[in-house]
Amino acid sequence: MKIDRTVLRRFSMFERMPDGDLDALIAQAVPKRADAGEAFFEQGAPATHFYLLINGRLKVTQVTQDGQQIIVRVVHPGDLFGFARALRRNDYPGTALTMTESLAMSWPTEAWPQFIDRSPHLAVSALNTIGQRLEEAHTRIREMSTEEVERRVAHTVLRLSQQAGKPAENGVRIDFPITRQDIAEMTGTTLHTVSRILSAWESKGLVVGGRQKLLVRDVKGLQALADASNR
């Protein structure tokens, strides 16, 4: 399977890279396709490759010392993932599990320095990606430490609608399969609690749920819940 450079040009980090440098990166890459529910890598495994998601969606999970599984981030098309070398790690800190059929390009971990040396803009984009992930992680830690569960769930659903929302007839549709268990693992709570919250929101017309589906019907109303303590 050959990936054309026009595919990568869709993503901002490759927009300014000269054709020759981009072709050289593509030549080193190995495309990898995975069905829904497959893992690109697992927590604790040696970090042999890093990846760029071309299409599909992934969730990166971690199992805590007490055995609880949490979702630390969702990977969207155009995102780099698995670049443990940039974090000065030799192993993967989490498991990258597909939420839909997904296609990624992979490079050997040893190619990371060459990968960012190809373009200063690419290096800056990679650093920005790391910074954004750290900021989001800090935000989630603050939310879990200081906010009630309903506000945490509201913030999480709003983030998903911003990152992967598609306009629909009656609101904003989350553009990948998302379960109530997924939301529980993103917010550090239980499936029962998330189910109770979403059911209450449905009765108020804020969201519409379904099997692995979520439609946000009232973004402003959900934002008001998320910002409740600020008023």
N, C-alpha and C positions, 0 to 999 in steps of 0.2 A: 504494500500500500504506500503510495507516494503522496506527500502533502505538498501542495503548491504554495509558493510564497504569498499568493494573494489571500490565502486562508489566514496566515499570521498577520498580514497587514490590517486585518479587522481589529486587532488588539493594539491599544495605545502604546504599549512598550516597544512595539516593533515598527511603528509608523515612520520613524526617522532613520532606521537602520539601512545602510546601503545594500543594494541587491546582492552584491558579492558576499558580504558578511552574513546576510540572512540565508543565502543559499548554502554557505559553509556550515551554518548551524543546523539547517535542515538535513544536510548530508550526514551529519553525525547522529541524528535522532533516529529512534526506533518507534514507530507508531504502535500503540497498544490499545486494543478495544476490550471492554469488559461489560458483561451483562449486569443488569440490576442485581444488587446483592453481593457482587464480587468485590474483593479487596485488591487494590493496587499494591498495598504493603500493609504489614501488621505492626502494632506497637511492640517495640523492643527488638525488631529484626534489624540486621545490619543495613545501614543506609547506603545502598549500592547505586541508586539512581535518583534523579529528581525529574519532575514532570511539569508539563504545561497542559491544562485541560482545554481541549478543542471544542467539544460539545458534551452535553450531559450535565449531571450534578453529582457531587460527592459530599459525604459528611465525614469529618475527621473526628473520631471518638477516642476517648482515653478511659481506661479503667483505673480508678483510684485505689489507694492502698487498702481501703475497706471494701473493695469489690464493686463499688458503684460505677456504672458506665455513664459518662457525660459526653455530650457533643460540644466540642470546643470551637468548631467553625464549620461553615458550609462553603464548599469550593464551587465557584461559578466559571463558565467559559471565559478563557483569557487569564485565569489565575495560575500562578506557579504554586506547586505544592511538593512536599517531600524534600525541600532543599535543606536538609539537616546540616550540611557543611557550613552554610551561612550562619547557623546558630551554634557552630562549634560543637556539634554532636556527631557521634559515629553511628548512632542508631536512630530509628524513627520514634519520635515521642508519642505518636498516636497511630491509629488504624484509619486508612483512607478507604471508605466503603462507598460503593456506588449506590445512588438513590434511583437512578435511571440508567439505561444503557449509555455508556460513555466512551469517548475516544480521547486519548491523551498522547502526547509525544514525550518520550523519555530520553534522557541523556545520562551517561555514567557520572557518578558523583565527582570523579576526578576532573570532569570537564567544566565544573562550576567556575573556576577562575577565568578560563578562556571564554566562557559564556558571557560573563559580565565585562570582560576586557574588550569584547567586540564593539561595544558602543557605550560611551559615557551615559547616553540617555537611558540605555537598558540598565546600567548599574544603578542610576538614580531611581528608576522605576522599581527595581528589586528592593532597594532600601526603603522606598515609600511603602511598598507592599508589607515589608516587615513592620514598619512603623504603624501602619493601619491596623495590622493584626494585634500588635501590642496594645494600641489604644482601645480596640474593641474588647480585648481580654480584660483590660483594667476597668472598662465600663461595666462589663458583665460581673466582675468581682465586686465592684461597688454596689451594683444593683442587688446581687445576692446577699450582700452584707447589710444593706440598709433599707431595702424596699420590701413591702409586702408582696406576696406571691402574685396577686392579680396585676400589680403594676409591672412586675418582671415579665409576665406573660405578654402584657400589652406592648412593652418595649421590644420584645423578641419578635412578635408578629409584625410590628411596624417596620423593624429592620428588614425582615424577610420581604415585606411588600416593597420596600425601597430597592433592595438588591436584586430581587427576582420577580417583581410584580409586573403583570401585563394588564393593560386596561381591558375591562370586560363591560358588558352591557349594564350591570348593576353594581360595579365597583372595581376593585383591583384583585386579580386572581394570582395567587402564588403559583409560579410557573414550573412546579415540579411536585412529585408526590411527597406530601408531608403528613405524618401521622401525629396523633396526640401524644404518643410515646416519644416521638422525636422532640416535640415541644417541651415535654417534661424533662428530657435529658439536656435540653438547651438552657433550662431555667432552674435546674437543681431542685425539682419538686417531683411529685408523684403523678402517675397516669390518672388516678382518681381525681386529684385536685384540678389538673388541666381539663379533664372532661367536665367537671362541675362548672368551671369558669367559662369554657366555650359554650356550654349549653345555656348558661345564663346570658351570654352575649348574643347567642342566636335568638333568644326570646326578646331581646331588646332591639334586634335588627342591626347589630354591629357587624356580625360575620355570618357566613353560611358555611357549614362544614359538610363533610361527607367522607367516604372511604378514601383516605389519602388525598383529600382535596380541601382547600381553604380559600374562601372568597371574602375579602374585606369589603363590606358594604358601606361602612361609615368610618373613613379614615380620621376625620375630625373628632368624632365621638371617641374613638379608640385613643387618639392623642390626648384627649381630655382626661381619660382614665390614667394614662401613663404619667401625666403631669399633675395628678390630683393633689399631691402634697405641696406643690409650688404655688397654689392659689390661696 
